Amino acid sequence: LTEEAGNNWLSTPGNLQNILDNLRKAQQDTEVQVVLLRINSPGGSGAAGQEIAREVQRLKEAGKTVVVSMGETAASAGYLIAAGADRIVANPATLTGSIGVYMEFANYQELFDKLGIESEIIKSGPYKDMGSYSRPLTEEERKIAQSMVNDTYQQFIDAVAAGRKEHISREQLQEIADGRVLTGRQAQELGLVDDLGNFYDAVQIAAELAGLKEDPPIKEYGPRSRWSFLIP
């Protein structure tokens, strides 16, 4: 499955629903023995990452072997998805890791004051406008935001620890799960990645895991361009 954003006008970047649909198709396809998931993503929404990771788990529950091939980047939520695979292959220079969570709130109050802009908010509760860009967070709001970050972070740790339990202990994982970005080679040394190689190396590894010959038949699932009807 390839979900890399394209660089030309004929390309259609993947989105969450495309990815979920294609993972479900691969799960239901009786001809598929191994799913090779190509990830090129710096991360993003933790919830979206969890949705995709759940479908990767369902692939394994359906008896499919899952191999991840990391592209230029597979970090944060991108690594969360990869962690559930049976085998992870990265390029030595792949940017990966970045295990962590953050929330960001912009505060333009001083700028608004200089420009003479006033913001008036009518709200149903004290926290309904939490994160408003017209004022700073209160101490209580900071505590609420930090508790959300901490909980999401623990979910992230739980998922990686479960997926990589044979390669890295939870204690070792906690030591490096501080948001740092790693190269593919560094990640392999730490137990976050299994093999170093490119996409075709990952294809060969997937074939070997399935007991297939060299150059196995490959069926590709991915988003179709809106212009694909013009191309044979």
C-alpha positions in Angstrom: 0.0 0.0 0.0 1.4 3.4 -1.0 0.1 6.6 0.5 2.8 9.1 -0.4 1.8 12.6 -1.5 2.6 13.2 -5.1 4.8 15.9 -6.5 3.0 16.5 -9.8 -0.5 17.6 -11.0 -1.5 14.1 -11.8 -1.0 12.8 -8.3 -3.5 12.4 -5.5 -2.1 12.4 -2.0 -3.5 9.8 0.4 -6.0 10.8 3.1 -7.2 8.9 6.2 -10.3 7.4 4.6 -8.3 6.2 1.5 -5.8 4.5 3.8 -8.4 2.8 5.9 -10.3 1.6 2.9 -7.2 0.2 1.2 -6.1 -1.6 4.4 -9.6 -3.1 4.7 -9.4 -4.2 1.0 -6.0 -5.9 1.6 -7.4 -7.6 4.7 -10.3 -9.0 2.7 -8.3 -10.1 -0.3 -7.7 -13.8 0.0 -4.8 -13.7 -2.5 -2.8 -11.4 -0.3 -0.3 -13.1 2.0 1.9 -10.2 3.0 1.0 -6.5 3.2 3.9 -4.1 2.5 3.0 -0.7 3.9 5.1 2.2 2.5 5.1 5.1 5.0 6.4 8.6 4.1 4.9 10.8 6.8 6.2 13.2 9.5 3.2 12.3 11.6 0.2 14.5 12.5 -3.0 13.6 14.3 -2.6 11.0 17.0 -6.2 9.9 16.6 -5.7 9.4 12.8 -2.5 7.4 13.6 -4.4 5.2 16.0 -7.2 4.6 13.5 -4.6 3.4 10.9 -2.7 1.4 13.5 -5.9 -0.4 14.4 -6.4 -1.5 10.8 -2.8 -2.8 10.7 -3.6 -4.9 13.8 -6.7 -6.2 12.1 -4.5 -7.3 9.1 -2.4 -9.4 11.5 -5.5 -10.8 13.1 -6.7 -11.9 9.7 -3.5 -13.9 9.3 -1.6 -11.4 7.1 2.0 -10.6 7.7 2.7 -6.8 7.7 6.0 -5.3 6.6 6.6 -1.5 6.7 9.0 0.2 4.3 9.9 3.6 5.6 10.5 6.4 3.0 12.1 9.7 3.6 10.2 10.2 6.9 8.2 8.0 9.2 8.1 9.9 12.5 5.7 10.5 15.3 2.2 9.1 14.3 4.0 7.7 11.2 6.2 5.6 13.6 3.1 4.7 15.7 1.6 3.0 12.7 4.9 1.3 11.8 5.4 -0.1 15.3 2.6 -2.6 14.9 4.1 -4.3 11.9 5.8 -7.7 11.9 9.0 -6.2 10.3 10.2 -2.6 9.8 12.6 -1.7 7.0 14.1 1.8 6.9 16.6 3.6 4.8 19.7 4.5 6.9 18.9 8.2 6.5 15.1 7.9 7.1 13.9 10.4 9.7 12.0 8.4 12.3 11.2 8.2 16.0 9.9 11.5 17.3 7.9 9.5 19.9 6.0 12.2 21.8 3.0 14.5 21.9 2.6 18.2 22.0 -0.2 20.9 21.9 0.4 24.4 20.7 -1.6 27.5 21.6 -1.0 30.9 19.9 -1.6 34.1 21.9 -2.1 37.3 20.0 -3.4 39.4 22.9 -0.5 42.0 22.8 -0.8 42.3 19.1 -4.5 42.9 19.3 -4.0 45.5 22.0 -1.6 47.4 19.7 -4.0 47.3 16.9 -7.0 48.2 19.0 -8.8 44.9 18.4 -11.0 43.5 21.1 -12.4 40.0 21.3 -15.6 39.3 23.2 -16.6 35.7 23.9 -19.9 34.4 25.3 -19.4 30.9 26.7 -21.3 28.2 28.4 -18.5 27.1 30.8 -15.2 28.4 32.1 -13.1 26.2 29.7 -15.2 26.4 26.5 -12.8 29.0 25.0 -9.6 27.3 26.2 -6.9 27.9 23.7 -8.5 31.1 22.4 -5.8 33.2 20.6 -7.1 36.4 22.2 -5.8 35.6 25.7 -3.2 33.4 27.4 -4.0 30.1 29.1 -4.9 30.2 32.7 -2.9 27.9 35.1 -5.9 25.6 35.4 -6.1 25.4 31.6 -2.4 24.5 31.4 -3.0 21.7 33.8 -5.9 20.4 31.7 -3.8 20.6 28.5 -0.8 18.9 30.1 -3.1 16.1 31.4 -4.3 15.5 27.8 -0.8 15.5 26.4 0.3 13.0 29.2 -2.6 10.7 28.5 -2.0 10.7 24.7 1.7 10.1 25.3 1.0 7.1 27.5 -1.2 5.7 24.7 1.7 6.2 22.3 4.1 4.5 24.6 1.7 1.6 25.1 1.3 1.0 21.4 5.0 1.1 20.6 5.9 -1.0 23.6 3.4 -3.7 22.6 4.5 -3.7 18.9 8.3 -3.7 19.7 8.3 -5.8 22.9 10.6 -8.4 21.4 13.2 -5.7 20.4 13.2 -3.0 23.2 12.1 -3.0 26.8 9.5 -0.5 28.0 12.2 1.0 30.3 14.6 1.5 27.3 11.8 2.9 25.3 10.9 5.5 27.9 14.5 6.7 27.9 14.4 7.6 24.2 10.7 8.5 23.9 11.4 12.2 24.5 10.4 13.5 21.1 13.9 13.1 19.6 14.2 12.4 15.8 16.4 9.5 14.8 18.0 8.3 11.6 17.0 4.9 10.3 20.4 3.5 11.4 20.1 5.0 14.9 16.6 3.6 15.2 17.9 0.1 14.2 20.6 0.2 16.9 18.0 1.1 19.5 15.5 -1.6 18.4 12.9 0.6 16.8 13.7 -0.7 13.3 14.6 -4.2 12.1 16.4 -3.9 8.8 18.1 -1.2 6.7 17.3 -1.1 3.0 15.1 0.5 0.3 11.6 -0.3 -1.0 12.9 -3.2 -3.1 14.7 -4.7 -0.1 11.5 -4.5 1.8 9.7 -6.3 -1.1 12.3 -9.1 -0.9 12.0 -9.4 2.9 8.2 -9.6 2.6 8.5 -12.3 0.0 10.8 -14.3 2.2 8.5 -14.0 5.2 5.7 -15.4 3.0 7.9 -18.2 1.6 7.5 -16.8 -1.9 10.0 -16.9 -4.8 12.0 -13.9 -5.9 10.1 -11.2 -7.7 6.7 -12.2 -6.3 3.5 -10.8 -7.9 2.6 -7.5 -6.3 -0.9 -6.0 -6.1 -0.9 -2.3 -5.4 -3.6 -0.5 -3.4 -3.5 3.3 -3.2 -5.4 6.5 -4.1 -6.3 7.0 -7.7 -5.8 10.4 -9.3 -8.8 12.3 -10.6 -7.0 12.2 -13.9 -6.3 8.5 -13.9 -9.0 7.8 -16.5 -6.7 9.5 -19.1 -3.8 7.1 -18.4 -3.9 3.4 -19.5 
